[in-house]
Amino acid sequence: MTKQLKHDSLAKTIMSDPVAAQEFLEYYLPMNFKSLIDLSQIKVEQESYIEESLKKKYSDIVYRVATKKHGNAFIYILIEAQSTVDY
């Protein structure tokens, strides 16, 4: 397994934990978006799905969260392992 795949697997494992995901999203999502959703009901979804156009799509992590208007919203995370910090 390459170094990048090890980091990718570690990140996916951590982000698959609902508590870790909730804390991550609480910290990084913009306030105006967080005000529309309920992160306490976060659920990890499957990583691949078929669009209505029958195109297969992949994501590293997909979460389903309840909206404050009693609907559902989906949040997807794309993890890019890198060796240097951007900031």
C-alpha positions as CSV (number, residue, x, y, z in Angstrom):
1,M,0.0,0.0,0.0
2,T,1.4,3.4,-0.9
3,K,1.9,6.2,1.6
4,Q,-0.9,8.2,0.0
5,L,-3.4,5.3,0.3
6,K,-2.5,4.8,3.9
7,H,-3.3,8.4,4.7
8,D,-6.5,8.2,2.6
9,S,-7.6,5.1,4.5
10,L,-6.9,6.7,7.8
11,A,-8.8,9.8,7.0
12,K,-11.8,7.7,5.7
13,T,-11.7,5.6,8.9
14,I,-11.8,8.7,11.1
15,M,-14.4,10.5,9.1
16,S,-16.6,7.4,9.0
17,D,-17.1,7.9,12.8
18,P,-20.3,10.0,13.3
19,V,-18.9,11.9,16.3
20,A,-15.6,12.8,14.4
21,A,-17.7,13.8,11.4
22,Q,-20.0,16.0,13.4
23,E,-17.1,17.7,15.1
24,F,-15.3,18.3,11.8
25,L,-18.4,19.7,10.1
26,E,-19.2,21.9,13.1
27,Y,-15.8,23.4,12.8
28,Y,-15.5,23.8,9.0
29,L,-19.0,24.4,7.6
30,P,-20.1,28.0,7.2
31,M,-22.5,29.3,9.9
32,N,-25.2,30.1,7.3
33,F,-25.2,26.5,6.2
34,K,-25.0,25.0,9.7
35,S,-28.1,27.1,10.6
36,L,-30.1,25.0,8.1
37,I,-29.1,21.5,9.2
38,D,-29.1,19.3,12.3
39,L,-25.7,17.7,12.6
40,S,-26.7,15.6,15.7
41,Q,-28.5,13.3,13.3
42,I,-25.6,12.7,10.9
43,K,-25.5,9.3,9.1
44,V,-22.7,7.9,6.9
45,E,-24.1,6.9,3.5
46,Q,-22.6,4.8,0.7
47,E,-19.6,6.1,-1.2
48,S,-20.9,5.5,-4.7
49,Y,-24.3,6.1,-6.2
50,I,-26.0,6.3,-9.6
51,E,-27.4,9.7,-10.8
52,E,-30.7,10.0,-12.6
53,S,-28.6,10.3,-15.8
54,L,-27.3,6.8,-14.9
55,K,-23.7,8.1,-14.4
56,K,-21.9,6.4,-11.5
57,K,-20.4,8.9,-9.0
58,Y,-17.9,8.3,-6.2
59,S,-17.0,10.3,-3.1
60,D,-14.7,9.6,-0.2
61,I,-17.4,10.1,2.4
62,V,-21.1,11.0,2.0
63,Y,-23.2,12.1,5.0
64,R,-27.0,12.5,5.3
65,V,-28.2,15.1,7.7
66,A,-31.7,16.3,8.7
67,T,-32.6,19.8,7.7
68,K,-34.4,22.1,10.1
69,K,-37.4,22.0,7.6
70,H,-37.7,18.2,8.2
71,G,-36.0,17.2,4.9
72,N,-32.6,15.6,4.2
73,A,-29.4,17.1,2.9
74,F,-26.3,15.3,1.7
75,I,-22.8,16.5,2.4
76,Y,-19.9,14.9,0.6
77,I,-16.2,15.0,1.5
78,L,-13.4,14.6,-0.9
79,I,-10.1,13.8,0.8
80,E,-6.8,14.8,-0.8
81,A,-3.7,13.6,1.0
82,Q,-0.8,16.0,0.5
83,S,2.7,16.3,1.9
84,T,2.7,20.1,2.5
85,V,0.3,22.6,4.1
86,D,-1.5,25.1,1.8
87,Y,-1.6,27.9,4.4
